[in-house]
């Protein structure tokens, strides 16, 4: 600011001023109790940083009526009746308000030249971090809840919907998230701050068929395919972070019935804005669906499941929120297995229980404290020929974190985690891994694993300049079984090219402990250390009003992967890499909306039984997904999803690990829905047609022991339909 | 030279300095006067006057930032200025005011959750957001506008401005997507009834705008439907309520005359 005073006599100015503003002077003299000579004037200019005058900027004394708007050339002048010290403020839409203390002396003109700075563009978390996507009902998110439930082929499942983003490979038809050349186990799933050890229903080696948590129970989801926060550990590749529903604002009830499932949900505010309850229940019964559509599978017991959820939100005061999330789920199935050497039945049953008490406490103006106490218990039985296993595992966790806004440019977050994990495995397994002969040799199992894993993390969010934000962070973790401490420094940085576009850079170290069974003193190696990956991501992001575009290149290096060893069973001798590029485009035009994701991946690993760097099962070179949706007249809503993926690697013969690829994966899904009024509420009718091209997608081949015969492992359905309705009150 | 410039500036700033001098310092009076200034500027379609009134609300805000009504009136001024900018085809500036208006009205809602006029105004701001770019924004802001109105009705189902904004929304929404002239007229007639049931108190600091506007919008609908006589009655009614209503006097009635002539 330049400020100077014009002398009390006003020299040439006063006579001219009086001449030109003849109306003002008599009015002021007549109305005021003080003579005109006691009045003072504040005059000057308001301009932007580039020198351009700002028209109609509001310049005034705070707490007084004295003030005016700047003119077309940015100049302003106004009279102050009383002497004294005031705060002079200038404000203009889109600019940071300017304030300065000024002293007004009767008879003087205070000259002030004001320069206003444009307001910095607010950077939402999703804008700051590379490789992140969100789903919620807010501005700027990548997917809304409606997107998830109306995406054709996403089966109204969050995980399936996330698979339409780049960086997630189409390895099998299921919910499993294989992220940027990482195995499904390398992605962590978090709900309300607590880690879910079993996030999938109908679990399989590739994850599971559905996500455990329905999108209707969620208020928001954040998915990162790399470069994620130091808050999340024990994951080499990705993070899926979900937030359950908050306080219900009004009573709602939803009843749903489809070809394979029925559901009920109620949201009840018990005490307005203080205490609320959300209840839900789902029951699946797939027999009718399989009978209507036919299937490549022959079920002895059709897949079925139920789940119940109670979510209580309590806000004793404006600063405190407590949320108790209780969830129970059970699923089972029994299906014939057609193996070249064996025909039998696989039976699976599992039970999952999640309890999470989450606290959020605002302290003062800038401090947010969060805490969790959670328990996730999982039990499963698996039977196939000689294999007969029962697994009971649990994860207990206590987490506290604090978030403090130091000033508008700096924030610090830190937290402590404590995990207690355990697993009991009993039953028998074949001596030879793939031996399905009912008369074969077995190893009995009765093992118990336990460990404690404390961890701590810290992360800053620093706006270095108006255009640059840096997020440095670090995480330290300790595992009791291996007595190993890991240290993960990480950082993420964004440079704002314009209000809508930015460049992003992220890098960091990520550790993940092997599954507990690898530490078994007899069949594993208690000396195993955590696997490690290094992420390096560079990306460009554009977010226009109707268009989002993102392109990212990444390089991920794996070290200390678990590798088989003849003497020690397992060692940390594995390594590998995954590098590639992800492209994402989302656009909206009138009634059309859609997105397209493309991923290129090149991944190799020396891991498990591999003898050299080899493409892992999830090395899918090209993935392309195109989702198109369209609002039609009369409340109809139509959508289509097309997916293409390079065939995944398979092993065509002894010693030829993953040398061939199955045919490419191609699938076209369509959907149609409509919302109608229904006895004071509304009803949604939906119809989904999957695999319209009736293509048999092959995911693998099962070979006979001598590799002379093989059976394809293909999708369960050819062309199929699903329909249903949901009533909402 | 500096002195010459200074003198000329003072002449130019007569309006705003004058309005600062002759009003009592009490809050209610200040607010009512600023609102009257905004009304006058609207009738004259005078951007400078609108900005001046908005500046006054903003000055009030600097001292009473915890008062929902002040946030509301800043948002209301933003709404009117955004309409002016839209008519002047300055969409960027229009968006700036709409964004500020939304921020202000949300603050008003936070401070006074039972204030039905706030979500109603938010719905109106969304409506102008759509008008800036109907093709790209309709599907985003249309449902939000509907939800905001539902909130307004939920708080007070006898708020005439909610019905006025709803009527205008339905007028501008194609029948295919749930709008239409009949539905709009139904809401506007209800708005008129409610306005008549609570006559305007110009001394109250609570919002009291919109009564004449109901008939201005009715007239537009009737004009589009070719009901010129009915439109004239509506416009005359609007002018009976507010004889200085510039939009009707200088814009809509001449348009009606032109339409009549073209029809003959």
Interface residues (C-beta under 8 A of the other chain):
Chain A: X6 X10 X11 X12 X13 X14 X16 X17 X19 X20 X21 X23 X24 X27 X28 X31 X41 X43 X56 X58 X60 X62 X63 X64 X65 X66 X67 X68 X69 X71 X75 X76 X77 X78 X79 X81 X89 X91 X93 X94 X109 X545 X546 X588 X589 X590 X591 X593 X631 X633 X634
Chain B: X2 X3 X4 X5 X6 X7 X8 X9 X10 X11 X12 X13 X14 X16 X17 X18 X20 X21 X22 X23 X25 X30 X47 X48 X51 X52 X54 X55 X56 X58 X59 X62 X63 X93 X96 X97 X100 X133 X135 X136 X137 X138 X139 X140 X176 X177
